[in-house]
């Protein structure tokens, strides 16, 4: 199995776990045996594109082909969007003096 396939299957597993779904419950919801889902998540099967799309969409994910040169941009956007509001607030100054320019 190549690194990129392992990264995909790891991402699917993380998304399932983030939703609080067991393998058994998720497998039942998408209509596959739990043993097959286990093999998919471990990378033990060669996943068809149609199966990948179905599993990803069931986890509210979308599979896209991104030009390689834009991959860092997409990853940066995904990280930014994934930040919690607490992370965002931590990046903002706690106060600003009157008349203080942001450009200084």
N, CA, C and O atoms as a Tinker XYZ file with bonds, in Angstrom:
   416  protein
     1  N      0.841000   -1.178000    0.000000    73     2
     2  CA     0.000000    0.000000    0.000000    64     1     3
     3  C      0.886000    1.241000    0.000000    63     2     4     5
     4  O      1.885000    1.297000    0.717000    81     3
     5  N      0.519000    2.224000   -0.799000    73     3     6
     6  CA     1.309000    3.439000   -0.870000    64     5     7
     7  C      0.913000    4.401000    0.241000    63     6     8     9
     8  O     -0.153000    4.279000    0.845000    81     7
     9  N      1.799000    5.362000    0.495000    73     7    10
    10  CA     1.543000    6.343000    1.547000    64     9    11
    11  C      0.234000    7.080000    1.315000    63    10    12    13
    12  O     -0.525000    7.295000    2.261000    81    11
    13  N     -0.047000    7.472000    0.077000    73    11    14
    14  CA    -1.243000    8.261000   -0.183000    64    13    15
    15  C     -2.517000    7.469000    0.097000    63    14    16    17
    16  O     -3.494000    8.038000    0.584000    81    15
    17  N     -2.528000    6.189000   -0.195000    73    15    18
    18  CA    -3.692000    5.360000    0.122000    64    17    19
    19  C     -3.831000    5.235000    1.633000    63    18    20    21
    20  O     -4.939000    5.317000    2.163000    81    19
    21  N     -2.717000    5.037000    2.329000    73    19    22
    22  CA    -2.756000    4.957000    3.785000    64    21    23
    23  C     -3.271000    6.265000    4.377000    63    22    24    25
    24  O     -4.039000    6.247000    5.339000    81    23
    25  N     -2.859000    7.388000    3.818000    73    23    26
    26  CA    -3.335000    8.687000    4.303000    64    25    27
    27  C     -4.845000    8.813000    4.111000    63    26    28    29
    28  O     -5.538000    9.345000    4.978000    81    27
    29  N     -5.352000    8.330000    2.988000    73    27    30
    30  CA    -6.800000    8.374000    2.742000    64    29    31
    31  C     -7.563000    7.516000    3.743000    63    30    32    33
    32  O     -8.550000    7.959000    4.330000    81    31
    33  N     -7.096000    6.285000    3.930000    73    31    34
    34  CA    -7.816000    5.396000    4.842000    64    33    35
    35  C     -7.718000    5.896000    6.283000    63    34    36    37
    36  O     -8.670000    5.755000    7.050000    81    35
    37  N     -6.584000    6.474000    6.655000    73    35    38
    38  CA    -6.453000    7.063000    7.995000    64    37    39
    39  C     -7.416000    8.235000    8.168000    63    38    40    41
    40  O     -8.021000    8.391000    9.228000    81    39
    41  N     -7.559000    9.054000    7.133000    73    39    42
    42  CA    -8.471000   10.202000    7.197000    64    41    43
    43  C     -9.918000    9.740000    7.330000    63    42    44    45
    44  O    -10.697000   10.340000    8.071000    81    43
    45  N    -10.278000    8.684000    6.619000    73    43    46
    46  CA   -11.634000    8.147000    6.739000    64    45    47
    47  C    -11.892000    7.642000    8.154000    63    46    48    49
    48  O    -12.952000    7.894000    8.727000    81    47
    49  N    -10.925000    6.931000    8.708000    73    47    50
    50  CA   -11.080000    6.403000   10.063000    64    49    51
    51  C    -11.199000    7.540000   11.077000    63    50    52    53
    52  O    -12.051000    7.489000   11.964000    81    51
    53  N    -10.346000    8.573000   10.953000    73    51    54
    54  CA   -10.417000    9.720000   11.875000    64    53    55
    55  C    -11.773000   10.417000   11.781000    63    54    56    57
    56  O    -12.342000   10.820000   12.796000    81    55
    57  N    -12.281000   10.556000   10.567000    73    55    58
    58  CA   -13.581000   11.213000   10.381000    64    57    59
    59  C    -14.695000   10.396000   11.028000    63    58    60    61
    60  O    -15.594000   10.955000   11.657000    81    59
    61  N    -14.635000    9.079000   10.874000    73    59    62
    62  CA   -15.644000    8.213000   11.503000    64    61    63
    63  C    -15.584000    8.332000   13.015000    63    62    64    65
    64  O    -16.612000    8.469000   13.678000    81    63
    65  N    -14.370000    8.280000   13.558000    73    63    66
    66  CA   -14.201000    8.380000   15.008000    64    65    67
    67  C    -14.623000    9.752000   15.529000    63    66    68    69
    68  O    -15.199000    9.851000   16.613000    81    67
    69  N    -14.345000   10.802000   14.773000    73    67    70
    70  CA   -14.731000   12.157000   15.179000    64    69    71
    71  C    -16.249000   12.287000   15.278000    63    70    72    73
    72  O    -16.758000   13.044000   16.104000    81    71
    73  N    -16.966000   11.550000   14.440000    73    71    74
    74  CA   -18.422000   11.554000   14.488000    64    73    75
    75  C    -18.957000   10.643000   15.597000    63    74    76    77
    76  O    -20.165000   10.571000   15.827000    81    75
    77  N    -18.041000    9.949000   16.281000    73    75    78
    78  CA   -18.456000    9.084000   17.377000    64    77    79
    79  C    -19.111000    7.790000   16.921000    63    78    80    81
    80  O    -19.897000    7.197000   17.660000    81    79
    81  N    -18.793000    7.351000   15.717000    73    79    82
    82  CA   -19.393000    6.136000   15.176000    64    81    83
    83  C    -18.454000    4.950000   15.331000    63    82    84    85
    84  O    -17.260000    5.049000   15.045000    81    83
    85  N    -18.994000    3.842000   15.780000    73    83    86
    86  CA   -18.208000    2.611000   15.817000    64    85    87
    87  C    -18.119000    2.066000   14.394000    63    86    88    89
    88  O    -18.897000    2.446000   13.520000    81    87
    89  N    -17.167000    1.179000   14.181000    73    87    90
    90  CA   -17.075000    0.542000   12.862000    64    89    91
    91  C    -18.377000   -0.166000   12.531000    63    90    92    93
    92  O    -18.881000   -0.074000   11.412000    81    91
    93  N    -18.913000   -0.869000   13.508000    73    91    94
    94  CA   -20.133000   -1.645000   13.279000    64    93    95
    95  C    -21.300000   -0.742000   12.881000    63    94    96    97
    96  O    -22.005000   -1.024000   11.912000    81    95
    97  N    -21.502000    0.344000   13.631000    73    95    98
    98  CA   -22.616000    1.251000   13.342000    64    97    99
    99  C    -22.441000    1.930000   11.987000    63    98   100   101
   100  O    -23.394000    2.045000   11.216000    81    99
   101  N    -21.225000    2.379000   11.703000    73    99   102
   102  CA   -20.996000    3.056000   10.427000    64   101   103
   103  C    -21.132000    2.084000    9.266000    63   102   104   105
   104  O    -21.735000    2.412000    8.244000    81   103
   105  N    -20.575000    0.889000    9.420000    73   103   106
   106  CA   -20.673000   -0.119000    8.357000    64   105   107
   107  C    -22.136000   -0.422000    8.055000    63   106   108   109
   108  O    -22.526000   -0.537000    6.893000    81   107
   109  N    -22.934000   -0.549000    9.094000    73   107   110
   110  CA   -24.357000   -0.821000    8.903000    64   109   111
   111  C    -25.028000    0.339000    8.163000    63   110   112   113
   112  O    -25.872000    0.115000    7.295000    81   111
   113  N    -24.659000    1.569000    8.501000    73   111   114
   114  CA   -25.292000    2.731000    7.866000    64   113   115
   115  C    -24.943000    2.859000    6.379000    63   114   116   117
   116  O    -25.722000    3.416000    5.605000    81   115
   117  N    -23.786000    2.349000    5.982000    73   115   118
   118  CA   -23.404000    2.430000    4.560000    64   117   119
   119  C    -23.618000    1.106000    3.825000    63   118   120   121
   120  O    -23.340000    1.002000    2.630000    81   119
   121  N    -24.111000    0.103000    4.540000    73   119   122
   122  CA   -24.476000   -1.155000    3.901000    64   121   123
   123  C    -23.327000   -2.074000    3.542000    63   122   124   125
   124  O    -23.387000   -2.786000    2.539000    81   123
   125  N    -22.272000   -2.065000    4.358000    73   123   126
   126  CA   -21.170000   -3.006000    4.144000    64   125   127
   127  C    -20.923000   -3.771000    5.442000    63   126   128   129
   128  O    -21.216000   -3.259000    6.523000    81   127
   129  N    -20.392000   -4.979000    5.351000    73   127   130
   130  CA   -20.056000   -5.712000    6.575000    64   129   131
   131  C    -18.963000   -4.980000    7.364000    63   130   132   133
   132  O    -18.094000   -4.330000    6.782000    81   131
   133  N    -19.020000   -5.094000    8.677000    73   131   134
   134  CA   -18.024000   -4.450000    9.538000    64   133   135
   135  C    -16.629000   -4.952000    9.215000    63   134   136   137
   136  O    -15.667000   -4.187000    9.272000    81   135
   137  N    -16.508000   -6.231000    8.875000    73   135   138
   138  CA   -15.187000   -6.785000    8.555000    64   137   139
   139  C    -14.597000   -6.116000    7.308000    63   138   140   141
   140  O    -13.386000   -5.906000    7.234000    81   139
   141  N    -15.433000   -5.786000    6.343000    73   139   142
   142  CA   -14.938000   -5.094000    5.129000    64   141   143
   143  C    -14.494000   -3.678000    5.476000    63   142   144   145
   144  O    -13.453000   -3.222000    5.004000    81   143
   145  N    -15.278000   -2.976000    6.300000    73   143   146
   146  CA   -14.890000   -1.627000    6.709000    64   145   147
   147  C    -13.567000   -1.669000    7.462000    63   146   148   149
   148  O    -12.721000   -0.793000    7.281000    81   147
   149  N    -13.385000   -2.670000    8.295000    73   147   150
   150  CA   -12.127000   -2.821000    9.026000    64   149   151
   151  C    -10.958000   -2.987000    8.058000    63   150   152   153
   152  O     -9.903000   -2.379000    8.239000    81   151
   153  N    -11.150000   -3.811000    7.033000    73   151   154
   154  CA   -10.089000   -4.017000    6.038000    64   153   155
   155  C     -9.838000   -2.747000    5.227000    63   154   156   157
   156  O     -8.699000   -2.453000    4.864000    81   155
   157  N    -10.894000   -2.000000    4.946000    73   155   158
   158  CA   -10.733000   -0.729000    4.223000    64   157   159
   159  C     -9.908000    0.233000    5.059000    63   158   160   161
   160  O     -8.947000    0.822000    4.564000    81   159
   161  N    -10.279000    0.397000    6.330000    73   159   162
   162  CA    -9.579000    1.344000    7.205000    64   161   163
   163  C     -8.131000    0.944000    7.456000    63   162   164   165
   164  O     -7.282000    1.803000    7.695000    81   163
   165  N     -7.846000   -0.344000    7.404000    73   163   166
   166  CA    -6.467000   -0.786000    7.615000    64   165   167
   167  C     -5.669000   -0.812000    6.313000    63   166   168   169
   168  O     -4.465000   -1.066000    6.324000    81   167
   169  N     -6.343000   -0.549000    5.191000    73   167   170
   170  CA    -5.655000   -0.541000    3.903000    64   169   171
   171  C     -5.427000   -1.922000    3.331000    63   170   172   173
   172  O     -4.608000   -2.089000    2.427000    81   171
   173  N     -6.137000   -2.919000    3.842000    73   171   174
   174  CA    -5.930000   -4.295000    3.403000    64   173   175
   175  C     -6.667000   -4.631000    2.106000    63   174   176   177
   176  O     -6.440000   -5.695000    1.529000    81   175
   177  N     -7.538000   -3.746000    1.643000    73   175   178
   178  CA    -8.250000   -3.979000    0.382000    64   177   179
   179  C     -7.973000   -2.829000   -0.574000    63   178   180   181
   180  O     -7.677000   -1.707000   -0.163000    81   179
   181  N     -8.077000   -3.137000   -1.847000    73   179   182
   182  CA    -7.916000   -2.111000   -2.874000    64   181   183
   183  C     -9.281000   -1.457000   -3.061000    63   182   184   185
   184  O    -10.179000   -2.034000   -3.675000    81   183
   185  N     -9.422000   -0.283000   -2.541000    73   183   186
   186  CA   -10.703000    0.414000   -2.516000    64   185   187
   187  C    -11.043000    0.980000   -3.894000    63   186   188   189
   188  O    -10.246000    1.704000   -4.491000    81   187
   189  N    -12.226000    0.647000   -4.388000    73   187   190
   190  CA   -12.687000    1.210000   -5.661000    64   189   191
   191  C    -13.049000    2.675000   -5.459000    63   190   192   193
   192  O    -13.439000    3.089000   -4.367000    81   191
   193  N    -12.916000    3.444000   -6.519000    73   191   194
   194  CA   -13.226000    4.878000   -6.444000    64   193   195
   195  C    -14.667000    5.106000   -6.009000    63   194   196   197
   196  O    -14.931000    6.005000   -5.210000    81   195
   197  N    -15.596000    4.317000   -6.513000    73   195   198
   198  CA   -17.002000    4.495000   -6.142000    64   197   199
   199  C    -17.218000    4.227000   -4.656000    63   198   200   201
   200  O    -18.017000    4.910000   -4.014000    81   199
   201  N    -16.518000    3.246000   -4.107000    73   199   202
   202  CA   -16.629000    2.961000   -2.673000    64   201   203
   203  C    -16.029000    4.089000   -1.851000    63   202   204   205
   204  O    -16.598000    4.492000   -0.837000    81   203
   205  N    -14.888000    4.596000   -2.282000    73   203   206
   206  CA   -14.252000    5.715000   -1.594000    64   205   207
   207  C    -15.187000    6.916000   -1.554000    63   206   208   209
   208  O    -15.352000    7.545000   -0.509000    81   207
   209  N    -15.800000    7.236000   -2.694000    73   207   210
   210  CA   -16.728000    8.366000   -2.750000    64   209   211
   211  C    -17.912000    8.166000   -1.816000    63   210   212   213
   212  O    -18.305000    9.092000   -1.106000    81   211
   213  N    -18.482000    6.971000   -1.810000    73   211   214
   214  CA   -19.636000    6.689000   -0.953000    64   213   215
   215  C    -19.290000    6.818000    0.521000    63   214   216   217
   216  O    -20.032000    7.431000    1.289000    81   215
   217  N    -18.164000    6.240000    0.913000    73   215   218
   218  CA   -17.748000    6.298000    2.317000    64   217   219
   219  C    -17.447000    7.735000    2.716000    63   218   220   221
   220  O    -17.881000    8.192000    3.774000    81   219
   221  N    -16.712000    8.445000    1.881000    73   219   222
   222  CA   -16.357000    9.832000    2.193000    64   221   223
   223  C    -17.606000   10.692000    2.339000    63   222   224   225
   224  O    -17.717000   11.463000    3.292000    81   223
   225  N    -18.528000   10.572000    1.426000    73   223   226
   226  CA   -19.745000   11.394000    1.485000    64   225   227
   227  C    -20.598000   11.050000    2.690000    63   226   228   229
   228  O    -21.245000   11.931000    3.257000    81   227
   229  N    -20.615000    9.784000    3.094000    73   227   230
   230  CA   -21.357000    9.396000    4.296000    64   229   231
   231  C    -20.750000   10.034000    5.546000    63   230   232   233
   232  O    -21.424000   10.177000    6.566000    81   231
   233  N    -19.480000   10.413000    5.461000    73   231   234
   234  CA   -18.787000   11.073000    6.575000    64   233   235
   235  C    -18.723000   12.593000    6.384000    63   234   236   237
   236  O    -17.956000   13.277000    7.062000    81   235
   237  N    -19.530000   13.113000    5.460000    73   235   238
   238  CA   -19.551000   14.552000    5.150000    64   237   239
   239  C    -18.204000   15.049000    4.637000    63   238   240   241
   240  O    -17.800000   16.177000    4.918000    81   239
   241  N    -17.515000   14.197000    3.884000    73   239   242
   242  CA   -16.254000   14.564000    3.242000    64   241   243
   243  C    -16.466000   14.554000    1.736000    63   242   244   245
   244  O    -17.379000   13.899000    1.234000    81   243
   245  N    -15.634000   15.269000    1.031000    73   243   246
   246  CA   -15.698000   15.282000   -0.430000    64   245   247
   247  C    -14.320000   14.937000   -0.981000    63   246   248   249
   248  O    -13.307000   15.476000   -0.535000    81   247
   249  N    -14.296000   14.044000   -1.943000    73   247   250
   250  CA   -13.050000   13.655000   -2.598000    64   249   251
   251  C    -12.861000   14.577000   -3.800000    63   250   252   253
   252  O    -13.762000   14.727000   -4.625000    81   251
   253  N    -11.679000   15.196000   -3.891000    73   251   254
   254  CA   -11.402000   16.120000   -4.991000    64   253   255
   255  C    -10.025000   15.848000   -5.568000    63   254   256   257
   256  O     -9.133000   15.355000   -4.878000    81   255
   257  N     -9.867000   16.173000   -6.829000    73   255   258
   258  CA    -8.554000   16.155000   -7.459000    64   257   259
   259  C     -8.084000   17.601000   -7.501000    63   258   260   261
   260  O     -8.722000   18.460000   -8.110000    81   259
   261  N     -6.967000   17.854000   -6.851000    73   259   262
   262  CA    -6.431000   19.206000   -6.737000    64   261   263
   263  C     -5.093000   19.246000   -7.459000    63   262   264   265
   264  O     -4.250000   18.378000   -7.233000    81   263
   265  N     -4.877000   20.234000   -8.323000    73   263   266
   266  CA    -3.557000   20.344000   -8.941000    64   265   267
   267  C     -2.473000   20.386000   -7.861000    63   266   268   269
   268  O     -2.604000   21.096000   -6.864000    81   267
   269  N     -1.424000   19.631000   -8.068000    73   267   270
   270  CA    -0.371000   19.476000   -7.066000    64   269   271
   271  C      0.144000   20.815000   -6.552000    63   270   272   273
   272  O      0.446000   20.945000   -5.366000    81   271
   273  N      0.247000   21.805000   -7.423000    73   271   274
   274  CA     0.784000   23.101000   -7.000000    64   273   275
   275  C     -0.125000   23.796000   -5.989000    63   274   276   277
   276  O      0.331000   24.674000   -5.256000    81   275
   277  N     -1.410000   23.417000   -5.938000    73   275   278
   278  CA    -2.345000   24.059000   -5.019000    64   277   279
   279  C     -2.563000   23.269000   -3.729000    63   278   280   281
   280  O     -3.284000   23.729000   -2.844000    81   279
   281  N     -1.966000   22.114000   -3.611000    73   279   282
   282  CA    -2.153000   21.290000   -2.420000    64   281   283
   283  C     -1.787000   22.045000   -1.136000    63   282   284   285
   284  O     -2.557000   21.975000   -0.178000    81   283
   285  N     -0.658000   22.761000   -1.059000    73   283   286
   286  CA    -0.357000   23.499000    0.175000    64   285   287
   287  C     -1.425000   24.548000    0.514000    63   286   288   289
   288  O     -1.728000   24.774000    1.685000    81   287
   289  N     -1.982000   25.177000   -0.504000    73   287   290
   290  CA    -3.026000   26.178000   -0.275000    64   289   291
   291  C     -4.276000   25.515000    0.294000    63   290   292   293
   292  O     -4.863000   26.010000    1.256000    81   291
   293  N     -4.678000   24.404000   -0.296000    73   291   294
   294  CA    -5.867000   23.689000    0.165000    64   293   295
   295  C     -5.667000   23.194000    1.591000    63   294   296   297
   296  O     -6.571000   23.306000    2.420000    81   295
   297  N     -4.489000   22.648000    1.882000    73   295   298
   298  CA    -4.213000   22.185000    3.248000    64   297   299
   299  C     -4.263000   23.340000    4.236000    63   298   300   301
   300  O     -4.806000   23.196000    5.331000    81   299
   301  N     -3.701000   24.485000    3.859000    73   299   302
   302  CA    -3.737000   25.657000    4.728000    64   301   303
   303  C     -5.155000   26.121000    4.991000    63   302   304   305
   304  O     -5.499000   26.457000    6.124000    81   303
   305  N     -5.979000   26.143000    3.958000    73   303   306
   306  CA    -7.377000   26.533000    4.129000    64   305   307
   307  C     -8.115000   25.551000    5.031000    63   306   308   309
   308  O     -8.895000   25.957000    5.892000    81   307
   309  N     -7.868000   24.269000    4.835000    73   307   310
   310  CA    -8.532000   23.255000    5.654000    64   309   311
   311  C     -8.146000   23.401000    7.119000    63   310   312   313
   312  O     -8.990000   23.263000    8.004000    81   311
   313  N     -6.870000   23.681000    7.375000    73   311   314
   314  CA    -6.440000   23.894000    8.766000    64   313   315
   315  C     -7.117000   25.125000    9.346000    63   314   316   317
   316  O     -7.577000   25.103000   10.488000    81   315
   317  N     -7.179000   26.194000    8.567000    73   315   318
   318  CA    -7.769000   27.448000    9.029000    64   317   319
   319  C     -9.250000   27.263000    9.341000    63   318   320   321
   320  O     -9.729000   27.723000   10.378000    81   319
   321  N     -9.968000   26.596000    8.458000    73   319   322
   322  CA   -11.391000   26.359000    8.656000    64   321   323
   323  C    -11.617000   25.442000    9.847000    63   322   324   325
   324  O    -12.610000   25.584000   10.561000    81   323
   325  N    -10.705000   24.504000   10.066000    73   323   326
   326  CA   -10.847000   23.556000   11.158000    64   325   327
   327  C    -10.544000   24.119000   12.528000    63   326   328   329
   328  O    -10.790000   23.452000   13.533000    81   327
   329  N    -10.012000   25.337000   12.595000    73   327   330
   330  CA    -9.697000   25.926000   13.895000    64   329   331
   331  C    -10.979000   26.240000   14.647000    63   330   332   333
   332  O    -11.967000   26.676000   14.055000    81   331
   333  N    -10.958000   26.019000   15.939000    73   331   334
   334  CA   -12.117000   26.368000   16.758000    64   333   335
   335  C    -12.140000   27.870000   16.974000    63   334   336   337
   336  O    -11.150000   28.557000   16.721000    81   335
   337  N    -13.260000   28.372000   17.439000    73   335   338
   338  CA   -13.349000   29.811000   17.705000    64   337   339
   339  C    -12.369000   30.206000   18.796000    63   338   340   341
   340  O    -11.885000   31.338000   18.805000    81   339
   341  N    -12.066000   29.300000   19.717000    73   339   342
   342  CA   -11.084000   29.599000   20.767000    64   341   343
   343  C     -9.704000   29.805000   20.156000    63   342   344   345
   344  O     -8.956000   30.682000   20.590000    81   343
   345  N     -9.362000   28.998000   19.148000    73   343   346
   346  CA    -8.082000   29.174000   18.462000    64   345   347
   347  C     -8.032000   30.533000   17.779000    63   346   348   349
   348  O     -7.010000   31.219000   17.810000    81   347
   349  N     -9.153000   30.916000   17.158000    73   347   350
   350  CA    -9.203000   32.193000   16.459000    64   349   351
   351  C     -9.062000   33.339000   17.456000    63   350   352   353
   352  O     -8.312000   34.285000   17.214000    81   351
   353  N     -9.771000   33.258000   18.562000    73   351   354
   354  CA    -9.705000   34.315000   19.572000    64   353   355
   355  C     -8.293000   34.441000   20.131000    63   354   356   357
   356  O     -7.850000   35.545000   20.445000    81   355
   357  N     -7.583000   33.327000   20.258000    73   355   358
   358  CA    -6.227000   33.359000   20.805000    64   357   359
   359  C     -5.274000   34.104000   19.880000    63   358   360   361
   360  O     -4.239000   34.593000   20.332000    81   359
   361  N     -5.600000   34.200000   18.604000    73   359   362
   362  CA    -4.742000   34.883000   17.650000    64   361   363
   363  C     -4.980000   36.391000   17.635000    63   362   364   365
   364  O     -4.139000   37.143000   17.142000    81   363
   365  N     -6.104000   36.836000   18.165000    73   363   366
   366  CA    -6.425000   38.258000   18.161000    64   365   367
   367  C     -5.825000   38.923000   19.386000    63   366   368   369
   368  O     -5.751000   38.307000   20.449000    81   367
   369  N     -5.392000   40.183000   19.252000    73   367   370
   370  CA    -4.865000   40.879000   20.421000    64   369   371
   371  C     -5.963000   41.069000   21.460000    63   370   372   373
   372  O     -7.133000   41.244000   21.119000    81   371
   373  N     -5.575000   41.034000   22.717000    73   371   374
   374  CA    -6.555000   41.214000   23.781000    64   373   375
   375  C     -7.071000   42.642000   23.839000    63   374   376   377
   376  O     -8.216000   42.876000   24.226000    81   375
   377  N     -6.227000   43.603000   23.453000    73   375   378
   378  CA    -6.652000   45.005000   23.415000    64   377   379
   379  C     -5.793000   45.749000   22.410000    63   378   380   381
   380  O     -4.758000   45.258000   21.960000    81   379
   381  N     -6.248000   46.943000   22.072000    73   379   382
   382  CA    -5.499000   47.795000   21.156000    64   381   383
   383  C     -5.601000   49.214000   21.688000    63   382   384   385
   384  O     -6.693000   49.677000   22.017000    81   383
   385  N     -4.479000   49.904000   21.776000    73   383   386
   386  CA    -4.480000   51.279000   22.250000    64   385   387
   387  C     -5.160000   52.170000   21.228000    63   386   388   389
   388  O     -5.029000   51.955000   20.023000    81   387
   389  N     -5.888000   53.173000   21.710000    73   387   390
   390  CA    -6.546000   54.114000   20.805000    64   389   391
   391  C     -5.520000   54.765000   19.900000    63   390   392   393
   392  O     -4.453000   55.180000   20.353000    81   391
   393  N     -5.846000   54.854000   18.623000    73   391   394
   394  CA    -4.968000   55.501000   17.665000    64   393   395
   395  C     -3.820000   54.634000   17.195000    63   394   396   397
   396  O     -3.022000   55.069000   16.365000    81   395
   397  N     -3.719000   53.429000   17.703000    73   395   398
   398  CA    -2.632000   52.532000   17.295000    64   397   399
   399  C     -2.976000   51.919000   15.948000    63   398   400   401
   400  O     -4.051000   51.345000   15.774000    81   399
   401  N     -2.064000   52.041000   15.002000    73   399   402
   402  CA    -2.280000   51.483000   13.668000    64   401   403
   403  C     -1.859000   50.030000   13.644000    63   402   404   405
   404  O     -0.911000   49.632000   14.322000    81   403
   405  N     -2.574000   49.237000   12.853000    73   403   406
   406  CA    -2.187000   47.836000   12.673000    64   405   407
   407  C     -0.922000   47.710000   11.848000    63   406   408   409
   408  O     -0.234000   46.692000   11.923000    81   407
   409  N     -0.601000   48.740000   11.053000    73   407   410
   410  CA     0.555000   48.677000   10.153000    64   409   411
   411  C      1.873000   48.945000   10.867000    63   410   412   413
   412  O      2.934000   48.720000   10.285000    81   411
   413  N      1.837000   49.413000   12.095000    73   411   414
   414  CA     3.061000   49.802000   12.808000    64   413   415
   415  C      3.938000   48.635000   13.137000    63   414   416
   416  O      5.000000   48.809000   13.734000    81   415
